[in-house]
Amino acid sequence: MSKLCQKFEQASSLIGKRWVNMIVYELLSGPKRFNQLQDQLEISAKMLSERLSLLEEEGVLIRRVYPETPIRIEYELTEKGQSLKPIVEALTMWSQAWY
């Protein structure tokens, strides 16, 4: 398998995971807190936590902790995450046209 095929497979595997595109879609409008994402997506806390951790490990988003009382945590797309915008927009347009 060529390096291109391996990279394509890795990228497809990441963005093909359930909820990943929806999380990225929500974060394209700006940083969000955990509860905001959970409410918008109607996703379980466990699944959201797993996907946020995965996206953080992959460098797609960053978790910012603000030392306030109570502690505030926000999730924000990195440059790598922002670069998914054209893909998410194209998928959005395709889904509206065909579903």
PyRosetta script that sets phi, psi and omega in degrees:
from pyrosetta import init, pose_from_sequence

init()
pose = pose_from_sequence("MSKLCQKFEQASSLIGKRWVNMIVYELLSGPKRFNQLQDQLEISAKMLSERLSLLEEEGVLIRRVYPETPIRIEYELTEKGQSLKPIVEALTMWSQAWY")
pose.set_psi(1, 134.3)
pose.set_omega(1, -179.3)
pose.set_phi(2, -73.5)
pose.set_psi(2, 162.2)
pose.set_omega(2, 178.7)
pose.set_phi(3, -61.6)
pose.set_psi(3, -36.6)
pose.set_omega(3, 178.1)
pose.set_phi(4, -61.3)
pose.set_psi(4, -45.2)
pose.set_omega(4, 179.8)
pose.set_phi(5, -62.3)
pose.set_psi(5, -40.8)
pose.set_omega(5, 178.9)
pose.set_phi(6, -63.2)
pose.set_psi(6, -45.7)
pose.set_omega(6, -179.9)
pose.set_phi(7, -65.8)
pose.set_psi(7, -40.6)
pose.set_omega(7, 178.0)
pose.set_phi(8, -61.9)
pose.set_psi(8, -42.9)
pose.set_omega(8, 179.5)
pose.set_phi(9, -63.8)
pose.set_psi(9, -42.6)
pose.set_omega(9, 178.1)
pose.set_phi(10, -61.5)
pose.set_psi(10, -46.1)
pose.set_omega(10, -179.3)
pose.set_phi(11, -64.9)
pose.set_psi(11, -44.1)
pose.set_omega(11, 179.8)
pose.set_phi(12, -63.0)
pose.set_psi(12, -38.6)
pose.set_omega(12, 179.7)
pose.set_phi(13, -64.7)
pose.set_psi(13, -42.4)
pose.set_omega(13, -179.4)
pose.set_phi(14, -66.6)
pose.set_psi(14, -54.9)
pose.set_omega(14, -174.9)
pose.set_phi(15, -75.5)
pose.set_psi(15, -12.6)
pose.set_omega(15, 177.6)
pose.set_phi(16, -86.0)
pose.set_psi(16, -8.4)
pose.set_omega(16, 178.6)
pose.set_phi(17, -69.5)
pose.set_psi(17, 141.1)
pose.set_omega(17, -179.7)
pose.set_phi(18, -56.5)
pose.set_psi(18, 136.6)
pose.set_omega(18, 177.2)
pose.set_phi(19, 81.5)
pose.set_psi(19, -18.7)
pose.set_omega(19, -176.2)
pose.set_phi(20, -59.9)
pose.set_psi(20, -49.9)
pose.set_omega(20, -178.7)
pose.set_phi(21, -63.6)
pose.set_psi(21, -36.6)
pose.set_omega(21, -179.9)
pose.set_phi(22, -68.3)
pose.set_psi(22, -38.5)
pose.set_omega(22, 177.6)
pose.set_phi(23, -64.6)
pose.set_psi(23, -46.9)
pose.set_omega(23, 178.3)
pose.set_phi(24, -60.3)
pose.set_psi(24, -44.3)
pose.set_omega(24, 178.7)
pose.set_phi(25, -55.5)
pose.set_psi(25, -46.9)
pose.set_omega(25, -179.4)
pose.set_phi(26, -65.6)
pose.set_psi(26, -37.2)
pose.set_omega(26, -177.4)
pose.set_phi(27, -80.0)
pose.set_psi(27, -12.5)
pose.set_omega(27, 176.8)
pose.set_phi(28, -63.6)
pose.set_psi(28, -24.6)
pose.set_omega(28, 179.6)
pose.set_phi(29, -85.7)
pose.set_psi(29, -2.8)
pose.set_omega(29, 177.5)
pose.set_phi(30, 132.2)
pose.set_psi(30, 173.7)
pose.set_omega(30, -178.3)
pose.set_phi(31, -59.5)
pose.set_psi(31, 147.0)
pose.set_omega(31, 178.8)
pose.set_phi(32, -138.0)
pose.set_psi(32, 153.4)
pose.set_omega(32, 172.9)
pose.set_phi(33, -88.2)
pose.set_psi(33, 162.3)
pose.set_omega(33, -177.9)
pose.set_phi(34, -53.1)
pose.set_psi(34, -50.8)
pose.set_omega(34, -177.3)
pose.set_phi(35, -63.9)
pose.set_psi(35, -34.3)
pose.set_omega(35, 177.1)
pose.set_phi(36, -63.1)
pose.set_psi(36, -46.1)
pose.set_omega(36, 178.9)
pose.set_phi(37, -63.4)
pose.set_psi(37, -44.0)
pose.set_omega(37, -178.6)
pose.set_phi(38, -62.3)
pose.set_psi(38, -43.0)
pose.set_omega(38, 179.4)
pose.set_phi(39, -65.8)
pose.set_psi(39, -43.8)
pose.set_omega(39, -178.3)
pose.set_phi(40, -65.8)
pose.set_psi(40, -40.1)
pose.set_omega(40, -173.6)
pose.set_phi(41, -92.7)
pose.set_psi(41, -15.9)
pose.set_omega(41, -175.4)
pose.set_phi(42, 53.0)
pose.set_psi(42, 55.6)
pose.set_omega(42, -177.1)
pose.set_phi(43, -117.6)
pose.set_psi(43, 150.6)
pose.set_omega(43, 178.9)
pose.set_phi(44, -69.0)
pose.set_psi(44, 152.3)
pose.set_omega(44, 179.6)
pose.set_phi(45, -60.8)
pose.set_psi(45, -39.5)
pose.set_omega(45, -179.1)
pose.set_phi(46, -63.2)
pose.set_psi(46, -48.3)
pose.set_omega(46, -179.0)
pose.set_phi(47, -65.6)
pose.set_psi(47, -42.1)
pose.set_omega(47, 179.0)
pose.set_phi(48, -61.8)
pose.set_psi(48, -44.5)
pose.set_omega(48, 179.0)
pose.set_phi(49, -60.4)
pose.set_psi(49, -43.5)
pose.set_omega(49, 178.8)
pose.set_phi(50, -62.5)
pose.set_psi(50, -45.9)
pose.set_omega(50, -178.2)
pose.set_phi(51, -68.9)
pose.set_psi(51, -38.6)
pose.set_omega(51, 177.4)
pose.set_phi(52, -63.5)
pose.set_psi(52, -41.3)
pose.set_omega(52, 177.8)
pose.set_phi(53, -62.2)
pose.set_psi(53, -44.8)
pose.set_omega(53, 178.5)
pose.set_phi(54, -59.6)
pose.set_psi(54, -48.3)
pose.set_omega(54, -178.4)
pose.set_phi(55, -65.4)
pose.set_psi(55, -32.7)
pose.set_omega(55, 176.3)
pose.set_phi(56, -69.2)
pose.set_psi(56, -44.6)
pose.set_omega(56, 177.8)
pose.set_phi(57, -59.8)
pose.set_psi(57, -36.9)
pose.set_omega(57, -179.0)
pose.set_phi(58, -80.8)
pose.set_psi(58, -5.2)
pose.set_omega(58, 178.9)
pose.set_phi(59, 79.2)
pose.set_psi(59, 18.1)
pose.set_omega(59, -179.1)
pose.set_phi(60, -84.4)
pose.set_psi(60, -31.1)
pose.set_omega(60, 177.9)
pose.set_phi(61, -139.3)
pose.set_psi(61, 165.0)
pose.set_omega(61, 177.6)
pose.set_phi(62, -123.6)
pose.set_psi(62, 142.0)
pose.set_omega(62, 178.0)
pose.set_phi(63, -101.4)
pose.set_psi(63, 116.1)
pose.set_omega(63, -179.6)
pose.set_phi(64, -105.2)
pose.set_psi(64, 127.7)
pose.set_omega(64, 178.9)
pose.set_phi(65, -108.4)
pose.set_psi(65, 123.9)
pose.set_omega(65, 179.2)
pose.set_phi(66, -104.1)
pose.set_psi(66, 121.3)
pose.set_omega(66, -176.6)
pose.set_phi(67, -75.8)
pose.set_psi(67, 71.0)
pose.set_omega(67, 178.5)
pose.set_phi(68, -114.7)
pose.set_psi(68, 175.2)
pose.set_omega(68, 174.2)
pose.set_phi(69, -119.4)
pose.set_psi(69, 114.3)
pose.set_omega(69, -5.7)
pose.set_phi(70, -72.3)
pose.set_psi(70, 162.3)
pose.set_omega(70, -179.6)
pose.set_phi(71, -61.1)
pose.set_psi(71, 136.6)
pose.set_omega(71, 178.3)
pose.set_phi(72, -111.1)
pose.set_psi(72, 129.9)
pose.set_omega(72, 178.1)
pose.set_phi(73, -122.9)
pose.set_psi(73, 129.9)
pose.set_omega(73, 177.8)
pose.set_phi(74, -126.2)
pose.set_psi(74, 152.0)
pose.set_omega(74, 177.5)
pose.set_phi(75, -113.6)
pose.set_psi(75, 134.5)
pose.set_omega(75, -175.9)
pose.set_phi(76, -140.6)
pose.set_psi(76, 142.6)
pose.set_omega(76, 178.6)
pose.set_phi(77, -70.5)
pose.set_psi(77, 141.6)
pose.set_omega(77, 172.7)
pose.set_phi(78, -84.4)
pose.set_psi(78, -177.5)
pose.set_omega(78, 175.5)
pose.set_phi(79, -59.9)
pose.set_psi(79, -39.9)
pose.set_omega(79, 177.5)
pose.set_phi(80, -61.4)
pose.set_psi(80, -42.2)
pose.set_omega(80, 178.8)
pose.set_phi(81, -67.5)
pose.set_psi(81, -42.4)
pose.set_omega(81, 178.4)
pose.set_phi(82, -62.0)
pose.set_psi(82, -29.8)
pose.set_omega(82, -178.9)
pose.set_phi(83, -69.3)
pose.set_psi(83, -10.4)
pose.set_omega(83, 175.8)
pose.set_phi(84, -80.9)
pose.set_psi(84, -7.0)
pose.set_omega(84, -176.3)
pose.set_phi(85, -53.2)
pose.set_psi(85, -50.0)
pose.set_omega(85, -179.2)
pose.set_phi(86, -62.4)
pose.set_psi(86, -32.4)
pose.set_omega(86, 179.2)
pose.set_phi(87, -69.2)
pose.set_psi(87, -45.6)
pose.set_omega(87, 179.8)
pose.set_phi(88, -64.8)
pose.set_psi(88, -41.7)
pose.set_omega(88, 178.6)
pose.set_phi(89, -63.8)
pose.set_psi(89, -42.0)
pose.set_omega(89, 179.1)
pose.set_phi(90, -64.9)
pose.set_psi(90, -41.1)
pose.set_omega(90, 178.7)
pose.set_phi(91, -66.2)
pose.set_psi(91, -37.5)
pose.set_omega(91, 177.2)
pose.set_phi(92, -61.7)
pose.set_psi(92, -48.2)
pose.set_omega(92, 180.0)
pose.set_phi(93, -63.3)
pose.set_psi(93, -43.1)
pose.set_omega(93, 179.9)
pose.set_phi(94, -62.4)
pose.set_psi(94, -43.7)
pose.set_omega(94, -177.8)
pose.set_phi(95, -67.2)
pose.set_psi(95, -35.9)
pose.set_omega(95, 178.4)
pose.set_phi(96, -68.7)
pose.set_psi(96, -32.9)
pose.set_omega(96, -179.8)
pose.set_phi(97, -76.1)
pose.set_psi(97, -31.9)
pose.set_omega(97, -170.6)
pose.set_phi(98, -114.4)
pose.set_psi(98, -6.3)
pose.set_omega(98, 179.6)
pose.set_phi(99, -125.7)
pose.dump_pdb("model.pdb")
